[in-house]
Amino acid sequence: MNVKKIAGLAGIALVLFFVIAQPGQAAGLVGNIIDFLRSSAESVITFVSNVFS
């Protein structure tokens, strides 16, 4: 088997274990990641709009 494929399967298994074992914390982590991505996107939009204004 390919090492990349094994690493991917191990990552998926780890995520599934985390979701099953700690669903509340997993949901909180996903919420934090989404908040971070939204904040980053807003920062980039603000930067670009300030550059072209």
Residue pairs with C-beta under 8 A, 6 or more apart in sequence:
18 25
18 26
19 26
